[in-house]
Amino acid sequence: MTVSTHSNEMPAEQSWQNRWANMKVTLAPYGFLSPAIILFLIFNIFPLLFAAFMSFHLWKPSEGLGAMTFVGWENYYYAITDELIYKSLYNTIFMGVLSGVTMHLIAIPVAYILATYIKRFRNLFTGAFFMPFVTSTVAVALVFTNMYGENFGLFNSLLATFHEMPVIGSLLFFWVDPENPIRWLIDVAFIKPSIAGMQVWKFFGFQVVIYVSGYLTISSEIIEAAEVDGCTGFGKFWHIALPSIRPFIFFCITLNLIGALNMFEEPFVMLGKTGGTDSAGLTISMYMYLVGWVWEDFGTASAMSWFLFAFIGVVTGIYFLLFGKKGLGDS
């Protein structure tokens, strides 16, 4: 009887050990992922949920959590009726379109030249173009602020030098007045183009890297067949290379669209928190910062952030519907 009882208990103990071993194998990946999951929940999901909660309350953080007052949809009503939010949105779109269009019009042909004609030093030039992208945005903005200086800035000095040249000055730079230099970051007419120019310089290299990669994916057989058919020079670029990199163009424009609508550091450093003269450089992200951190109205700032989130989603969705299939190379 004793031997029989012992023989009956052994399979049950082994079965429990097998289940525990299988459970450890199943849960082990989640254990390794748990630090990343916990950080994601704390620093990504929780802020989103808390921002949604704050958007229905009136709250000054300096007064503590107990000072929250429920106001319902009042913050959202203010966000969609505030004139300054639409002005900041217009500034953001204007600078984003101006810098984005200029950037792509330069990057696409430059990348084609690097991929096609400068094969020996391609990596060197591509790396040089990419350097501004990995440089601190604050550092670049400070440098450009000095370059845009009214009296001692590099750009005004170059314009004055060109103006004094005998032939070039009278033909191309006759409009320059050295006695009244351009106030790049003060005059309303020049503020947005100045910010856009800085963005072109910083992010142009990223586009070049992407487009060079796209050109290098084109099969040499297609190019050779085009050459046999008499397609050379600009024809190869326009009829072969450009259509072949449509997915890369779609990808870059998508990133440019989202990044432009989140523009903050460049105008904030170069113009200050109010966006310069007449708020000509105030972006919607800067306005949310102004409402939340300067005026301490976190509820309205949270409602504005959800307004921006919805706007980005709608614009991106429309862009995908209009150009998604063609941009991704689908028929």
C-alpha positions as CSV (number, residue, x, y, z in Angstrom):
1,M,0.0,0.0,0.0
2,T,2.9,2.4,0.8
3,V,4.6,1.8,-2.5
4,S,1.3,2.3,-4.3
5,T,0.6,5.7,-2.6
6,H,4.1,7.0,-3.4
7,S,3.8,5.9,-7.1
8,N,0.5,7.8,-7.3
9,E,1.9,11.1,-5.9
10,M,5.0,11.3,-8.2
11,P,3.1,12.0,-11.4
12,A,1.1,14.8,-9.8
13,E,4.3,16.5,-8.5
14,Q,6.0,16.2,-11.9
15,S,2.9,17.6,-13.6
16,W,3.0,20.7,-11.3
17,Q,6.7,21.1,-12.1
18,N,6.0,20.8,-15.8
19,R,3.3,23.4,-15.6
20,W,5.5,25.8,-13.6
21,A,8.4,25.3,-16.2
22,N,6.0,26.0,-19.0
23,M,4.7,29.1,-17.2
24,K,8.2,30.4,-16.7
25,V,8.9,29.9,-20.4
26,T,5.7,31.7,-21.4
27,L,6.2,34.7,-18.9
28,A,9.9,35.1,-19.4
29,P,9.6,37.4,-22.5
30,Y,7.1,39.6,-20.7
31,G,9.5,39.8,-17.8
32,F,12.3,41.1,-20.1
33,L,9.8,43.5,-21.7
34,S,8.4,44.7,-18.4
35,P,10.9,47.6,-17.9
36,A,10.1,49.1,-21.3
37,I,6.3,48.5,-20.8
38,I,6.3,50.1,-17.4
39,L,8.2,53.2,-18.7
40,F,5.9,53.4,-21.7
41,L,2.9,53.3,-19.4
42,I,4.3,56.0,-17.1
43,F,5.8,58.4,-19.6
44,N,3.4,57.9,-22.6
45,I,0.0,56.5,-21.6
46,F,-0.4,58.2,-18.3
47,P,0.4,61.7,-19.6
48,L,-2.2,61.2,-22.4
49,L,-4.9,60.1,-20.0
50,F,-4.0,62.9,-17.5
51,A,-4.0,65.5,-20.3
52,A,-7.5,64.3,-21.3
53,F,-8.6,64.5,-17.7
54,M,-7.1,68.0,-17.3
55,S,-8.8,69.3,-20.5
56,F,-12.2,69.2,-18.6
57,H,-10.9,71.1,-15.6
58,L,-9.6,74.6,-14.7
59,W,-6.3,74.1,-12.9
60,K,-3.2,76.1,-11.9
61,P,-0.5,73.6,-11.0
62,S,1.0,76.1,-8.5
63,E,-2.1,75.7,-6.4
64,G,-1.9,71.9,-6.1
65,L,-4.2,69.1,-7.3
66,G,-6.9,70.1,-4.9
67,A,-7.5,73.3,-6.9
68,M,-8.9,71.5,-9.9
69,T,-12.3,72.7,-10.9
70,F,-14.5,70.8,-13.4
71,V,-15.6,73.0,-16.3
72,G,-16.8,70.4,-18.8
73,W,-16.3,71.4,-22.4
74,E,-15.5,75.0,-21.7
75,N,-11.8,74.6,-22.4
76,Y,-12.5,73.0,-25.8
77,Y,-14.9,75.9,-26.6
78,Y,-12.3,78.4,-25.8
79,A,-9.7,76.5,-27.9
80,I,-11.8,76.4,-31.0
81,T,-13.0,80.1,-30.7
82,D,-9.6,81.7,-29.7
83,E,-8.3,83.9,-32.6
84,L,-4.7,83.5,-31.5
85,I,-4.8,79.7,-31.8
86,Y,-5.8,80.1,-35.5
87,K,-3.1,82.7,-36.1
88,S,-0.5,80.4,-34.5
89,L,-1.8,77.5,-36.6
90,Y,-1.5,79.7,-39.8
91,N,2.1,80.6,-38.8
92,T,2.9,77.0,-38.3
93,I,1.5,75.8,-41.6
94,F,3.1,78.7,-43.5
95,M,6.6,78.0,-42.2
96,G,6.1,74.3,-42.6
97,V,5.0,74.5,-46.2
98,L,7.7,77.1,-47.1
99,S,10.5,75.1,-45.5
100,G,9.2,71.7,-46.7
101,V,8.7,72.6,-50.3
102,T,12.1,74.4,-50.5
103,M,13.7,71.5,-48.8
104,H,12.4,68.8,-51.1
105,L,13.0,70.8,-54.2
106,I,16.6,71.1,-53.3
107,A,17.1,67.6,-51.7
108,I,15.7,65.6,-54.6
109,P,18.0,66.8,-57.4
110,V,21.0,67.0,-55.0
111,A,20.5,63.4,-53.9
112,Y,20.2,62.3,-57.6
113,I,23.5,64.0,-58.4
114,L,25.2,62.2,-55.4
115,A,23.7,58.8,-56.3
116,T,24.5,59.1,-60.0
117,Y,27.5,61.2,-60.7
118,I,29.5,61.5,-57.4
119,K,29.9,57.9,-56.5
120,R,33.4,58.1,-55.2
121,F,32.7,60.8,-52.6
122,R,29.0,60.0,-52.1
123,N,29.3,58.9,-48.5
124,L,31.5,61.9,-47.6
125,F,29.0,64.4,-49.0
126,T,26.0,62.6,-47.7
127,G,27.5,62.6,-44.2
128,A,28.4,66.3,-44.4
129,F,24.8,67.1,-45.4
130,F,23.5,65.0,-42.6
131,M,25.6,66.7,-39.9
132,P,23.2,69.6,-39.2
133,F,20.4,67.2,-38.6
134,V,22.2,65.6,-35.7
135,T,23.3,68.9,-34.3
136,S,21.4,70.4,-31.3
137,T,18.5,72.4,-32.5
138,V,19.1,75.0,-29.7
139,A,22.7,75.4,-30.8
140,V,21.7,75.8,-34.5
141,A,19.0,78.3,-33.5
142,L,21.5,80.4,-31.5
143,V,24.0,80.4,-34.4
144,F,21.3,81.5,-36.9
145,T,20.1,84.2,-34.5
146,N,23.6,85.7,-34.7
147,M,23.7,85.3,-38.4
148,Y,20.4,87.1,-38.8
149,G,21.8,90.0,-36.7
150,E,20.7,93.4,-37.9
151,N,24.1,95.3,-37.7
152,F,26.8,92.5,-37.5
153,G,25.0,89.5,-38.9
154,L,26.5,87.4,-41.6
155,F,23.6,87.7,-44.0
156,N,23.5,91.5,-43.9
157,S,27.2,91.7,-44.2
158,L,27.2,89.5,-47.3
159,L,24.4,91.5,-48.9
160,A,26.3,94.7,-48.3
161,T,29.4,93.2,-49.8
162,F,27.6,92.0,-52.9
163,H,25.9,95.4,-53.2
164,E,29.3,97.1,-53.4
165,M,30.5,94.9,-56.3
166,P,30.6,96.8,-59.6
167,V,28.5,94.6,-61.9
168,I,26.8,92.1,-59.7
169,G,25.7,94.8,-57.2
170,S,24.0,97.0,-59.8
171,L,22.3,94.1,-61.5
172,L,21.2,91.8,-58.7
173,F,21.7,93.6,-55.4
174,F,20.6,97.1,-56.2
175,W,17.7,96.8,-53.7
176,V,20.1,96.4,-50.7
177,D,20.5,99.5,-48.5
178,P,23.6,99.1,-46.3
179,E,22.4,102.1,-44.2
180,N,19.1,100.3,-43.3
181,P,20.0,96.6,-43.0
182,I,17.2,94.0,-43.0
183,R,15.8,93.2,-39.6
184,W,15.3,89.5,-40.2
185,L,13.9,88.6,-36.8
186,I,12.1,91.9,-36.1
187,D,10.2,92.8,-39.3
188,V,7.0,90.8,-39.7
189,A,7.6,90.2,-43.4
190,F,10.9,88.4,-42.7
191,I,10.3,86.5,-39.5
192,K,8.6,83.4,-41.1
193,P,11.0,83.1,-44.0
194,S,13.9,83.4,-41.6
195,I,12.7,80.5,-39.5
196,A,11.9,78.5,-42.6
197,G,15.4,79.1,-44.0
198,M,17.0,77.8,-40.8
199,Q,14.8,74.7,-40.9
200,V,15.8,74.0,-44.5
201,W,19.5,74.1,-43.5
202,K,19.0,71.8,-40.5
203,F,16.7,69.1,-42.0
204,F,17.8,69.2,-45.6
205,G,20.5,66.5,-45.0
206,F,17.9,64.0,-43.6
207,Q,16.0,64.3,-46.9
208,V,19.2,63.8,-48.9
209,V,20.0,60.6,-47.0
210,I,16.5,59.1,-47.6
211,Y,16.5,60.1,-51.3
212,V,20.0,58.8,-52.0
213,S,18.9,55.5,-50.5
214,G,15.8,55.6,-52.8
215,Y,17.8,56.3,-55.9
216,L,20.2,53.4,-55.1
217,T,17.3,50.9,-55.1
218,I,16.6,51.6,-58.8
219,S,17.7,48.6,-60.9
220,S,20.6,49.2,-63.2
221,E,18.8,47.1,-65.8
222,I,16.0,49.7,-66.0
223,I,18.5,52.5,-66.4
224,E,20.4,50.6,-69.1
225,A,17.1,49.9,-71.0
226,A,16.2,53.6,-70.8
227,E,19.6,54.5,-72.2
228,V,19.1,52.0,-75.1
229,D,15.8,53.7,-75.9
230,G,17.6,57.1,-76.1
231,C,16.7,58.4,-72.6
232,T,19.6,60.4,-71.2
233,G,20.4,63.2,-68.8
234,F,17.3,65.0,-67.5
235,G,15.1,62.4,-69.2
236,K,16.4,59.6,-66.9
237,F,15.9,61.8,-63.9
238,W,12.3,62.8,-64.8
239,H,11.0,59.6,-66.3
240,I,12.9,56.9,-64.4
241,A,14.4,58.1,-61.2
242,L,11.7,60.5,-59.9
243,P,8.8,58.0,-60.4
244,S,10.8,55.2,-58.8
245,I,11.3,57.1,-55.5
246,R,7.6,57.9,-55.0
247,P,7.4,55.9,-51.7
248,F,10.5,57.7,-50.4
249,I,8.9,61.1,-51.3
250,F,5.7,60.0,-49.6
251,F,7.6,59.0,-46.5
252,C,9.6,62.2,-46.3
253,I,6.6,64.5,-46.8
254,T,4.6,62.6,-44.1
255,L,7.4,63.2,-41.6
256,N,7.8,66.8,-42.7
257,L,4.0,67.3,-42.3
258,I,3.9,65.9,-38.7
259,G,7.2,67.6,-37.7
260,A,6.1,71.0,-39.1
261,L,2.9,71.0,-37.1
262,N,4.9,70.2,-33.9
263,M,7.4,73.1,-34.5
264,F,8.6,74.6,-31.3
265,E,12.4,74.9,-30.5
266,E,13.5,77.0,-33.5
267,P,11.1,79.9,-33.2
268,F,11.1,79.7,-29.4
269,V,14.9,80.2,-29.2
270,M,15.1,82.7,-32.0
271,L,12.1,84.8,-31.2
272,G,11.2,84.2,-27.6
273,K,8.0,82.8,-26.0
274,T,5.7,85.3,-27.7
275,G,6.8,84.6,-31.2
276,G,8.4,88.0,-32.0
277,T,6.8,91.1,-33.5
278,D,3.0,90.8,-33.6
279,S,3.4,87.1,-32.8
280,A,4.4,86.5,-36.5
281,G,6.5,83.5,-35.5
282,L,4.2,82.1,-32.8
283,T,3.5,78.4,-33.6
284,I,0.7,76.4,-32.1
285,S,3.1,74.4,-29.9
286,M,4.5,77.7,-28.6
287,Y,1.0,79.0,-27.9
288,M,0.2,75.8,-25.9
289,Y,3.4,76.4,-23.9
290,L,2.5,80.0,-23.3
291,V,-1.0,79.1,-22.1
292,G,0.1,76.2,-19.9
293,W,3.5,77.2,-18.4
294,V,3.4,81.0,-18.5
295,W,-0.3,81.7,-17.9
296,E,-0.7,78.5,-15.8
297,D,-3.9,77.4,-17.5
298,F,-3.1,73.7,-17.9
299,G,-6.8,72.8,-18.6
300,T,-7.0,75.0,-21.7
301,A,-3.5,74.0,-22.8
302,S,-4.5,70.3,-22.6
303,A,-7.6,71.0,-24.7
304,M,-5.4,72.8,-27.2
305,S,-3.1,69.8,-27.3
306,W,-6.0,67.5,-28.2
307,F,-7.2,70.0,-30.8
308,L,-3.7,69.8,-32.3
309,F,-3.7,66.0,-32.1
310,A,-7.1,65.9,-33.9
311,F,-5.9,68.4,-36.6
312,I,-2.7,66.4,-37.3
313,G,-4.8,63.2,-37.5
314,V,-7.3,64.8,-40.0
315,V,-4.6,66.4,-42.2
316,T,-2.5,63.2,-42.2
317,G,-5.6,61.1,-43.0
318,I,-6.6,63.4,-45.9
319,Y,-3.0,63.2,-47.2
320,F,-3.0,59.4,-47.1
321,L,-6.4,59.2,-48.8
322,L,-5.3,61.6,-51.6
323,F,-1.8,60.3,-52.2
324,G,-1.4,57.1,-50.2
325,K,-1.7,54.6,-53.0
326,K,0.4,56.6,-55.5
327,G,2.9,57.5,-52.9
328,L,3.4,53.9,-51.8
329,G,3.8,52.8,-55.4
330,D,0.5,51.0,-55.6
331,S,-1.6,51.2,-58.8
